[in-house]
């Protein structure tokens, strides 16, 4: 662990490591680095030599330190009087500045014609200080040499206090009071009364103006709230009206749809009844169409009322219902599956039932 030089440690602060120089290195910088390294080596050598010499004179070091401790004087001047001279110079400059300021104030008072009432007090103080100095000098003459020295010191301190008082005492100037004119005082009182009245009226007007401003702001706020409330009510009424109109339209649409469904259902039932209507012989009534009546086409290239024949035996659950080559008439598309089957009325059925058969186009043919 490295320690700073003040602790006797080994350090190389500020000294860069001297590496192998290159062609692009600055010669001046390299010289600086070498000088710093040499200085560091010299300091290190001196430190090691000092430590080695201290091993043999540990007792001398202790005695030297004790002697210095016993002869230490806090009042000793370590700067050869320079510090004291500097303080004296500063004090002299301060005194000159204060004296200049006092003279300036004195000239200003003289120019303004101001008087001093503290002059008599100063004289009294000087007399009292003089008497006290005389009494102190008499007492000191009758006392011992030690008391004489103390008296001299006290006298010097008192004289210094008097000097300082004379230099720095700056009593406030007192201006003589001018005679009071009754008329002028009355006019001043009236002017002050008028000023108070004007201020009072201004305050009242300001209060009235503030109240008027508050009232107008309250009215504007009330109008704004009423307008917002009216808009909300209008929006709510419009929404309800739209909802009612939409509901009525939906109801009307539902009624129309139900009526159409009923009509379509009735029409489909009628068509179905007509489609599957038969006469007493079991033949379909619709099959008896006149030659000039136009027939509707069905899947497989057949038409309503066209005569067809069974192309093979038609079975239902394994039982033959219509035999091959049995004659029949096309009634129309099948009711249950009109896109894939055809309703055919056969002249004879093996199961002895009366009704149409829903067959696919491959189960019938146009010729025998």
C-alpha positions in Angstrom: 0.0 0.0 0.0 1.4 3.4 -1.0 1.3 6.4 1.4 1.8 10.1 0.7 5.3 11.6 1.4 4.1 13.4 4.5 3.7 10.0 6.2 7.1 8.7 5.0 5.5 6.4 2.4 6.6 5.6 -1.0 4.7 7.2 -3.9 5.3 8.3 -7.5 2.4 10.8 -7.8 2.8 12.9 -11.0 5.5 10.6 -12.3 4.6 8.6 -15.4 6.1 5.2 -16.1 9.0 5.5 -18.5 8.2 3.0 -21.3 10.2 2.2 -24.4 10.2 5.4 -26.6 8.8 5.3 -30.1 9.6 7.2 -33.2 6.6 9.4 -32.9 7.1 10.4 -29.3 7.7 14.1 -28.4 11.3 14.6 -27.3 10.4 17.4 -24.9 7.8 15.2 -23.2 10.2 12.3 -22.9 12.8 14.6 -21.2 10.1 15.8 -18.8 9.2 12.2 -17.9 12.9 11.3 -17.4 13.5 14.3 -15.2 10.4 13.4 -13.1 11.6 9.8 -12.8 15.0 11.0 -11.7 13.6 13.3 -9.1 11.4 10.5 -7.8 14.4 8.2 -7.5 16.4 11.0 -5.7 13.5 11.5 -3.2 13.2 7.8 -2.6 16.9 7.5 -2.0 16.9 10.4 0.5 13.9 8.9 2.3 15.6 5.5 2.7 18.8 7.2 3.9 16.8 9.2 6.4 15.1 6.1 7.7 18.4 4.4 8.1 19.9 7.2 10.0 16.9 7.5 12.3 17.5 3.9 13.5 20.6 4.9 15.4 19.4 8.3 16.8 15.9 7.5 18.2 16.9 8.8 21.7 18.3 12.0 20.3 15.1 12.7 18.4 13.0 12.2 21.6 15.3 14.6 23.5 15.2 17.2 20.7 11.4 17.1 20.6 11.1 17.5 24.4 13.5 20.5 24.3 11.4 22.1 21.6 8.2 21.5 23.5 9.6 23.1 26.6 10.9 26.1 24.8 7.8 26.7 22.7 6.4 30.3 22.9 3.0 31.0 21.4 3.8 34.8 21.3 6.9 34.2 19.2 6.9 36.0 15.9 7.7 33.3 13.2 7.5 35.8 10.3 10.2 38.2 11.3 7.7 41.1 12.0 6.2 41.1 8.6 2.8 40.0 9.9 2.8 42.7 12.6 3.8 45.4 10.0 0.9 44.3 7.8 -1.5 44.6 10.7 -0.2 48.1 11.6 -0.5 49.2 8.0 -4.1 48.0 7.8 -5.0 49.7 11.1 -3.4 52.9 9.9 -5.4 52.8 6.6 -8.6 52.2 8.6 -7.9 55.2 10.9 -7.3 57.4 7.9 -10.5 56.3 6.2 -12.5 57.0 9.4 -10.8 60.4 9.9 -11.6 61.3 6.3 -15.2 60.2 6.7 -15.5 62.3 10.0 -14.1 65.4 8.3 -16.5 65.0 5.4 -19.5 64.8 7.8 -18.2 67.8 9.7 -18.0 69.8 6.5 -21.4 68.7 5.5 -22.9 69.8 8.8 -21.1 73.1 8.6 -22.4 73.7 5.1 -26.0 72.9 6.2 -25.6 75.2 9.3 -26.4 72.5 11.9 -25.3 72.9 15.5 -23.9 70.5 18.1 -25.5 70.3 21.5 -23.2 67.6 22.7 -20.2 69.9 22.9 -20.9 70.8 26.5 -21.2 67.1 27.4 -17.8 66.5 25.8 -16.2 69.2 27.9 -17.7 67.8 31.0 -16.4 64.3 30.1 -12.9 65.7 29.4 -12.9 67.5 32.8 -14.1 64.4 34.6 -11.4 62.4 32.8 -8.8 65.0 33.8 -9.8 64.9 37.4 -9.8 61.2 37.4 -6.3 61.2 35.8 -5.1 63.6 38.6 -6.5 61.5 41.3 -5.1 58.4 39.8 -1.6 60.1 39.6 -1.8 61.2 43.2 -2.6 57.7 44.4 0.1 56.2 42.2 2.7 58.5 43.8 1.9 57.2 47.3 1.8 53.6 46.3 4.6 51.1 45.5 6.3 50.7 42.2 3.9 48.0 41.1 0.9 50.2 41.8 2.7 53.0 39.8 2.9 50.8 36.8 -0.8 49.8 37.1 -1.7 53.5 37.4 0.2 54.3 34.3 -1.5 51.5 32.4 -4.9 52.6 33.6 -4.1 56.2 32.6 -3.0 55.1 29.2 -6.2 53.1 28.7 -8.3 56.0 29.8 -6.4 58.4 27.5 -6.9 55.9 24.6 -10.6 55.7 25.4 -10.9 59.5 25.3 -9.0 59.6 22.0 -11.2 56.9 20.5 -14.3 58.7 21.7 -13.1 62.0 20.2 -12.4 60.3 16.9 -15.4 58.1 16.5 -18.1 59.9 18.4 -20.5 61.3 15.9 -23.6 62.7 17.6 -26.7 63.2 15.6 -27.2 66.7 14.4 -30.2 68.5 16.1 -32.1 70.9 13.9 -33.7 73.9 15.6 -37.5 73.7 15.5 -39.2 76.3 13.4 -42.1 78.4 14.8 -45.5 76.8 14.1 -48.0 78.9 12.1 -51.7 78.3 13.3 -53.1 78.9 9.8 -50.6 76.5 8.2 -51.4 73.8 10.8 -55.1 74.3 10.1 -54.6 74.0 6.4 -52.5 70.8 6.8 -55.2 69.3 9.0 -57.8 70.1 6.4 -55.6 68.6 3.6 -55.1 65.5 5.6 -58.9 65.2 6.3 -59.6 65.6 2.5 -57.0 63.0 1.8 -58.6 60.6 4.2 -62.0 61.3 2.7 -60.7 60.6 -0.8 -59.0 57.4 0.3 -62.3 56.3 2.0 -64.3 57.0 -1.1 -61.8 55.2 -3.2 -62.0 52.1 -1.0 -65.8 52.2 -1.1 -65.8 52.5 -4.9 -63.2 49.6 -5.1 -65.4 47.5 -2.8 -68.5 48.3 -5.0 -66.6 47.5 -8.1 -65.4 44.2 -6.7 -69.0 43.3 -5.7 -70.3 44.2 -9.2 -67.6 42.0 -10.8 -68.5 39.1 -8.5 -72.2 39.6 -9.3 -71.5 39.6 -13.1 -69.3 36.5 -12.8 -72.0 34.7 -10.8 -74.6 35.6 -13.5 -72.3 34.4 -16.2 -71.7 31.2 -14.3 -75.4 30.6 -13.7 -76.2 31.2 -17.4 -73.4 28.8 -18.4 -74.8 26.1 -16.0 -78.3 26.6 -17.3 -77.2 26.4 -20.9 -75.2 23.2 -20.2 -78.3 21.7 -18.3 -80.5 22.7 -21.3 -78.2 21.0 -23.7 -78.1 17.9 -21.6 -81.9 17.8 -21.4 -82.2 18.3 -25.1 -79.7 15.6 -25.8 -81.5 13.2 -23.5 -84.9 14.0 -25.1 -83.5 13.5 -28.6 -82.0 10.2 -27.5 -85.3 9.1 -26.1 -87.1 10.2 -29.2 -84.6 8.4 -31.5 -84.9 5.3 -29.3 -88.8 5.4 -29.5 -88.7 6.0 -33.3 -86.3 3.1 -33.7 -88.4 0.9 -31.6 -91.5 1.8 -33.5 -89.8 1.2 -36.8 -88.5 -2.1 -35.6 -92.1 -3.0 -34.5 -93.5 -1.9 -37.8 -90.8 -3.9 -39.7 -91.6 -6.9 -37.5 -95.3 -6.6 -38.2 -94.7 -6.3 -41.9 -92.4 -9.3 -41.9 -94.8 -11.4 -39.9 -97.6 -10.3 -42.3 -95.5 -11.3 -45.3 -94.6 -14.6 -43.7 -98.2 -15.3 -43.0 -99.1 -14.4 -46.6 -96.2 -16.5 -48.0 -97.2 -19.3 -45.8 -100.8 -19.1 -46.9 -99.8 -18.9 -50.5 -97.4 -21.8 -50.1 -100.1 -23.8 -48.5 -102.5 -23.1 -51.3 -99.9 -23.9 -53.9 -99.1 -27.1 -52.1 -102.7 -28.0 -51.8 -103.2 -27.4 -55.5 -100.0 -29.2 -56.3 -101.0 -32.4 -54.5 -104.7 -32.2 -55.2 -106.1 -35.4 -56.8 -109.5 -36.3 -58.3 -111.6 -39.3 -57.4 -109.5 -41.7 -59.5 -106.3 -40.8 -57.6 -104.8 -38.7 -60.4 -103.4 -35.3 -59.8 -105.6 -32.5 -60.8 -102.7 -30.4 -61.9 -101.5 -33.1 -64.3 -104.6 -32.5 -66.4 -103.3 -29.4 -68.0 -104.5 -28.4 -71.4 -102.1 -28.6 -74.3 -101.9 -24.9 -74.7 -101.0 -24.2 -71.0 -97.3 -23.4 -70.4 -95.5 -25.8 -68.0 -92.8 -24.8 -65.6 -89.4 -26.6 -65.9 -87.9 -28.6 -63.1 -84.5 -30.2 -62.5 -83.2 -32.9 -65.0 -84.8 -31.2 -68.0 -88.3 -32.1 -67.2 -91.5 -30.0 -67.1 -94.5 -29.9 -64.9 -97.3 -32.2 -66.3 -94.8 -34.1 -68.5 -95.4 -37.9 -68.8 -92.4 -40.0 -67.6 -91.6 -43.6 -67.0 -89.7 -45.4 -64.2 -86.2 -46.2 -65.3 -85.9 -49.0 -62.7 -87.6 -50.5 -59.7 -88.1 -47.8 -57.1 -87.8 -49.1 -53.5 -88.5 -47.7 -50.1 -86.8 -49.4 -47.2 -86.0 -52.5 -49.4 -89.6 -52.9 -50.7 -90.5 -52.2 -54.3 -93.0 -49.3 -54.5 -92.9 -48.6 -58.2 -91.9 -51.2 -60.9 -89.7 -50.5 -63.9 -91.5 -48.9 -66.9 -94.4 -47.7 -64.7 -96.0 -44.6 -66.2 -96.2 -41.3 -64.2 -96.7 -37.5 -64.4 -94.3 -34.8 -63.2 -96.1 -32.8 -60.5 -93.2 -30.3 -59.8 -90.1 -29.9 -57.6 -90.0 -31.9 -54.4 -91.2 -29.9 -51.4 -88.6 -31.3 -49.0 -85.6 -31.1 -51.5 -86.5 -29.1 -54.6 -83.0 -28.8 -55.8 -82.3 -32.5 -56.1 -85.6 -34.4 -56.3 -88.8 -34.3 -58.4 -92.4 -35.0 -57.2 -94.0 -37.6 -59.6 -97.5 -39.0 -59.5 -97.3 -42.7 -60.7 -100.5 -44.4 -62.1 -99.9 -47.6 -60.1 -98.0 -48.2 -56.9 -97.2 -51.6 -55.6 -97.8 -50.6 -52.0 -101.3 -49.5 -52.9 -100.8 -46.0 -51.5 -102.0 -42.8 -53.1 -99.6 -39.9 -53.3 -96.5 -38.5 -55.1 -93.1 -40.0 -55.1 -90.0 -37.8 -54.6 -87.5 -39.3 -57.0 -84.1 -38.2 -58.4 -83.8 -37.5 -62.2 -81.9 -40.8 -62.7 -84.9 -42.9 -61.5 -87.2 -41.7 -64.3 -87.0 -41.3 -68.1 -88.9 -39.7 -70.9 -89.5 -42.7 -73.0 -90.5 -46.3 -72.2 
